[in-house]
Amino acid sequence: MTFDEIIDFRASNRKFDPEVPVPVEVIEKALKHATLAPNSSNMQLWEFHWTKSPEAKAKMVEACLSQMAARSAQEMVVFVTRRDLWRKRRQWHLNWIDKDAERIGDPNARSIKLRRKYYGSLMPVFYFNDGFGLMGIFRRVTTFFVGLQRPIVRGEGHAGQRISVHKSCALAAENFMLSCAAQGFHTCPMEGFDAKMVKKQLKLPRGAEVNMVIAVGKGTKEGFWGPRRRVADDEVIFRH
Ligand SMILES: Cc1cc2nc3c(=O)[nH]c(=O)nc-3n(C[C@H](O)[C@H](O)[C@H](O)COP(=O)(O)O)c2cc1C
C-alpha cells in the first residue's frame, strides 16, 4: 500500500470478522512500530500491553464496557503512560551516554557534555515531583520570570506532565494503527473503558495511566459507521 492508501485504509471499525484471526506476527510488528514513534526527549514513558490469552481478553472486553469493537476484536492492545518511570529512563540514557563517551574516546566531547546535562540535570527538573505540588509552582514561577527576558519552555505541574506523556503515547498508538493498516488489518481506538478496572487487570502501579485501548481485526462492512466525515479544511487548517 502507498502511504495515501494506508491513511485511507485506517478507519475505525467496530465489528470485526470473527472468521479472520490476526496473525501473531502482525501484532508483533505493529508493536515494534509503536516503539519507534516520536516521543518527548526519547524518554519512552509508555508501555503496550497485549491481552493475548482468552482470559485476559475477556476481562478487557468487560473493562471496555463490552462495546462492539471490543467484543468482536480478535486482538486488543492497551496503551499505557508511565510518567513514574522517568528515573529509570533517565538512567538508561545516562548509561548510553557513558558508552558513547567510551566509544568515541572523549568523555568531554561537546555532544557528550550536552547530553549529560540534558538528561542528568534537566530531566529531573522537568519530571521531579513532591507530594505537595511545590515543584510545579517552582517550575511555573521560575519559567515565568525567565520568560520575561527570553522564550522558554514553560514549567508545568502534574497536569502538564500528564499531557506530555499522553501526547507521546498517542503517537505510538497511531504508529500501531497505521502499521496494522499497512498489514491489511483494521483497528478501533477506544477511550470508552473503566480505567480503574483496566489498571487492576493489568496490575499497573498508581503512576501508570491508561491512554487508550486498541481493538484489532479484519473489519466488516457493517463495522464502518458511514463515510469518514470531517469538518471543512478551512475550519481546522490555518496558514499563517
Ligand atoms: C482517543 C480516542 C478514543 C476513542 N474512543 C472510542 C470508543 O471508545 N469507541 C468507539 O467506538 N470509537 C472510539 N474512537 C474512534 C473515533 O470515534 C473515530 O476515530 C472517529 O470517529 C473518526 O473516525 P475514523 O477513525 O474512522 O477516522 C476513539 C478515537 C480516539 C482517537
The ligand as an SDF file (V2000), in Angstrom:
LIG
                    3D

 31 33  0  0  0  0  0  0  0  0999 V2000
   -8.7230    8.7190   21.8470 C   0  0  0  0  0  0  0  0  0  0  0  0
   -9.8210    8.0760   21.0580 C   0  0  0  0  0  0  0  0  0  0  0  0
  -10.8360    7.4200   21.7280 C   0  0  0  0  0  0  0  0  0  0  0  0
  -11.8630    6.7630   21.0180 C   0  0  0  0  0  0  0  0  0  0  0  0
  -12.7940    6.0310   21.7000 N   0  0  0  0  0  0  0  0  0  0  0  0
  -13.6820    5.2860   21.0180 C   0  0  0  0  0  0  0  0  0  0  0  0
  -14.5470    4.3950   21.6980 C   0  0  0  0  0  0  0  0  0  0  0  0
  -14.4750    4.2250   22.9190 O   0  0  0  0  0  0  0  0  0  0  0  0
  -15.4250    3.6740   20.9720 N   0  0  0  0  0  0  0  0  0  0  0  0
  -15.5040    3.7840   19.6000 C   0  0  0  0  0  0  0  0  0  0  0  0
  -16.3350    3.1050   19.0110 O   0  0  0  0  0  0  0  0  0  0  0  0
  -14.6760    4.6240   18.9390 N   0  0  0  0  0  0  0  0  0  0  0  0
  -13.7670    5.3650   19.6030 C   0  0  0  0  0  0  0  0  0  0  0  0
  -12.8720    6.1710   18.9190 N   0  0  0  0  0  0  0  0  0  0  0  0
  -12.9080    6.2220   17.4620 C   0  0  0  0  0  0  0  0  0  0  0  0
  -13.4260    7.5430   16.9460 C   0  0  0  0  0  0  0  0  0  0  0  0
  -14.8080    7.6120   17.1120 O   0  0  0  0  0  0  0  0  0  0  0  0
  -13.0170    7.7050   15.4830 C   0  0  0  0  0  0  0  0  0  0  0  0
  -11.6130    7.7380   15.3950 O   0  0  0  0  0  0  0  0  0  0  0  0
  -13.5890    8.9620   14.8510 C   0  0  0  0  0  0  0  0  0  0  0  0
  -14.9840    8.8850   14.7470 O   0  0  0  0  0  0  0  0  0  0  0  0
  -13.0070    9.2170   13.4630 C   0  0  0  0  0  0  0  0  0  0  0  0
  -13.2680    8.1280   12.6090 O   0  0  0  0  0  0  0  0  0  0  0  0
  -12.1090    7.2840   11.9060 P   0  0  0  0  0  0  0  0  0  0  0  0
  -11.2280    6.7250   12.9790 O   0  0  0  0  0  0  0  0  0  0  0  0
  -12.8420    6.1990   11.1670 O   0  0  0  0  0  0  0  0  0  0  0  0
  -11.3610    8.1850   11.0060 O   0  0  0  0  0  0  0  0  0  0  0  0
  -11.8790    6.8340   19.6020 C   0  0  0  0  0  0  0  0  0  0  0  0
  -10.8390    7.5120   18.9490 C   0  0  0  0  0  0  0  0  0  0  0  0
   -9.8160    8.1030   19.6580 C   0  0  0  0  0  0  0  0  0  0  0  0
   -8.6820    8.7480   18.9230 C   0  0  0  0  0  0  0  0  0  0  0  0
  1  2  1  0
  2  3  1  0
  2 30  2  0
  3  4  2  0
  4  5  1  0
  4 28  1  0
  5  6  2  0
  6  7  1  0
  6 13  1  0
  7  8  2  0
  7  9  1  0
  9 10  1  0
 10 11  2  0
 10 12  1  0
 12 13  2  0
 13 14  1  0
 14 15  1  0
 14 28  1  0
 15 16  1  0
 16 17  1  0
 16 18  1  0
 18 19  1  0
 18 20  1  0
 20 21  1  0
 20 22  1  0
 22 23  1  0
 23 24  1  0
 24 25  2  0
 24 26  1  0
 24 27  1  0
 28 29  2  0
 29 30  1  0
 30 31  1  0
M  END
$$$$
